[in-house]
Amino acid sequence: MAYRFGLALILIGLISLMVFTVTYMNQEGDARTLLLGASLCALGLIIRRRIARQERIEAGRFRMFRQFRERNLEEED
């Protein structure tokens, strides 16, 4: 769920950055739009990286458990 929320924040941030770009080209750019887009993108990336790191750690634990179990099964045979 948090992974999808991070993706949504990145998407909204990119849309805000594109809105800023279009308005800036028309000489009406607002710095708040730039800051909003950049901060939403950064927050989304932080959330996604944190979730990815947690999944990597959990996958490593299960891999070690499987290797340990396979060694015990080989020793029993």
C-alpha contacts under 8 A as a table, 3 or more apart, distances in Angstrom:
res1	aa1	res2	aa2	distance
1	M	4	R	5.32
1	M	5	F	6.32
2	A	5	F	4.86
2	A	6	G	6.12
2	A	47	I	7.14
2	A	48	R	7.62
2	A	51	I	7.41
3	Y	6	G	5.13
3	Y	7	L	6.38
3	Y	47	I	6.92
3	Y	48	R	5.44
3	Y	51	I	6.44
4	R	7	L	4.96
4	R	8	A	6.16
5	F	8	A	5.01
5	F	9	L	6.24
5	F	44	G	7.43
6	G	9	L	5.12
6	G	10	I	6.28
6	G	43	L	7.34
6	G	44	G	4.04
6	G	45	L	6.54
6	G	46	I	7.86
6	G	47	I	5.46
6	G	48	R	5.51
7	L	10	I	5.10
7	L	11	L	6.19
7	L	44	G	6.14
7	L	45	L	7.86
7	L	48	R	7.32
8	A	11	L	5.06
8	A	12	I	6.13
8	A	44	G	7.43
9	L	12	I	5.15
9	L	13	G	5.95
9	L	40	L	5.50
9	L	41	C	6.15
9	L	43	L	7.17
9	L	44	G	4.98
10	I	13	G	5.00
10	I	14	L	6.11
10	I	40	L	6.10
10	I	41	C	4.32
10	I	42	A	7.48
10	I	43	L	7.70
10	I	44	G	5.04
10	I	45	L	6.91
11	L	14	L	5.15
11	L	15	I	6.23
11	L	41	C	7.46
12	I	15	I	5.08
12	I	16	S	6.18
12	I	37	G	7.24
12	I	40	L	7.11
12	I	41	C	7.70
13	G	16	S	5.02
13	G	17	L	6.21
13	G	36	L	6.90
13	G	37	G	3.93
13	G	38	A	6.24
13	G	39	S	7.30
13	G	40	L	4.80
13	G	41	C	4.86
14	L	17	L	4.99
14	L	18	M	6.21
14	L	37	G	6.10
14	L	38	A	7.84
14	L	41	C	6.73
15	I	18	M	5.06
15	I	19	V	6.21
15	I	37	G	7.33
16	S	19	V	5.00
16	S	20	F	6.18
16	S	33	T	6.21
16	S	34	L	7.10
16	S	36	L	7.03
16	S	37	G	4.76
17	L	20	F	4.98
17	L	21	T	6.19
17	L	33	T	6.94
17	L	34	L	5.82
17	L	37	G	5.01
17	L	38	A	7.08
18	M	21	T	4.95
18	M	22	V	6.23
19	V	22	V	5.21
19	V	23	T	6.13
19	V	33	T	7.64
20	F	23	T	5.17
20	F	24	Y	5.83
20	F	29	G	5.82
20	F	30	D	6.80
20	F	31	A	7.97
20	F	33	T	5.76
20	F	34	L	5.89
21	T	24	Y	5.08
21	T	25	M	6.23
21	T	29	G	7.35
22	V	25	M	5.25
22	V	26	N	6.62
22	V	29	G	7.83
23	T	26	N	5.07
23	T	27	Q	6.45
23	T	28	E	5.14
23	T	29	G	4.71
23	T	30	D	7.66
24	Y	27	Q	4.99
24	Y	28	E	5.33
24	Y	29	G	3.83
24	Y	30	D	7.41
25	M	28	E	7.42
25	M	29	G	7.41
26	N	29	G	7.36
29	G	33	T	7.90
30	D	33	T	5.61
30	D	34	L	6.96
31	A	34	L	5.04
31	A	35	L	6.23
32	R	35	L	5.03
32	R	36	L	5.93
33	T	36	L	5.03
33	T	37	G	6.06
34	L	37	G	5.28
34	L	38	A	6.12
35	L	38	A	5.18
35	L	39	S	5.90
36	L	39	S	5.26
36	L	40	L	6.04
37	G	40	L	5.28
37	G	41	C	6.17
38	A	41	C	5.21
38	A	42	A	6.13
39	S	42	A	5.04
39	S	43	L	6.01
40	L	43	L	5.10
40	L	44	G	6.05
41	C	44	G	5.14
41	C	45	L	6.17
42	A	45	L	5.12
42	A	46	I	6.17
43	L	46	I	5.11
43	L	47	I	6.26
44	G	47	I	5.18
44	G	48	R	6.17
45	L	48	R	5.10
45	L	49	R	6.04
46	I	49	R	5.23
46	I	50	R	6.12
47	I	50	R	5.18
47	I	51	I	6.27
48	R	51	I	5.23
48	R	52	A	6.09
49	R	52	A	5.01
49	R	53	R	6.03
50	R	53	R	5.17
50	R	54	Q	6.35
51	I	54	Q	5.15
51	I	55	E	6.30
52	A	55	E	5.14
52	A	56	R	6.18
53	R	56	R	5.10
53	R	57	I	6.30
54	Q	57	I	5.20
54	Q	58	E	6.26
55	E	58	E	5.15
55	E	59	A	6.07
56	R	59	A	5.15
56	R	60	G	6.27
57	I	60	G	5.17
57	I	61	R	6.48
58	E	61	R	5.19
58	E	62	F	6.47
59	A	62	F	5.28
59	A	63	R	6.20
60	G	63	R	5.03
60	G	64	M	6.33
61	R	64	M	5.29
61	R	65	F	6.30
62	F	65	F	4.96
62	F	66	R	6.16
63	R	66	R	5.14
63	R	67	Q	6.28
64	M	67	Q	5.10
64	M	68	F	6.14
65	F	68	F	5.11
65	F	69	R	6.15
66	R	69	R	5.07
66	R	70	E	6.11
67	Q	70	E	5.10
67	Q	71	R	6.22
68	F	71	R	5.21
68	F	72	N	6.38
69	R	72	N	5.18
69	R	73	L	6.28
70	E	73	L	5.08
70	E	74	E	6.26
71	R	74	E	5.14
71	R	75	E	6.23
72	N	75	E	5.09
72	N	76	E	6.26
73	L	76	E	5.22
73	L	77	D	6.57
74	E	77	D	5.33
